[in-house]
Amino acid sequence: MDLSAATLWWVAAGVAVAAELATGTFYLLMIALGMAAGAVAAHLGLDATWQIAVAALLGAAATALWHWKRASHPRSAPAARNRDVNLDIGERVLVEAWGGDGTARVNYRGTQWTARLAPGAARVAGEHRVAAVEGNWLVLAPASH
């Protein structure tokens, strides 16, 4: 069985897509796009040198473009502090008193939680907002009115 150059390019692109699905590395899809361009170049009758050049240029350009796009957009907050991930962030609780160890017991969602202050926050009683959830601890900051 004799395989054409285009078939080999398509198989290589398929392997790259399968590897991306297994690893979650989106950059492999950009490389697969370059391999697909090599397959199209083979279908157009270009020789092997041009096929490789087209595949390399398009794969590298797509990878660079994707990297630039990711770098130009801000990253989201860590899950412990991200309201999109944890709906407790931003909710308000009442702290009656802080303990000597910097923790407090607060009522939240119908049960007692252990809370600690966010770094740099003043240890005062009163209304606080949930700044983060770390395991089963609430990290609190004084609520601004």
Secondary structure, 3 states (H helix, E strand, C coil): CCCCHHHHHHHHHHHHHHHHHHHCCCHHHHHHHHHHHHHHHHHCCCCHHHHHHHHHHHHHHHHHHHHHHHHHCCCCCCHHHCCCCCCCCCCEEEECCCCCCCEEEEEECCEEEEEEECCCCCCCCEEEEEEEEECCEEEEEECCC
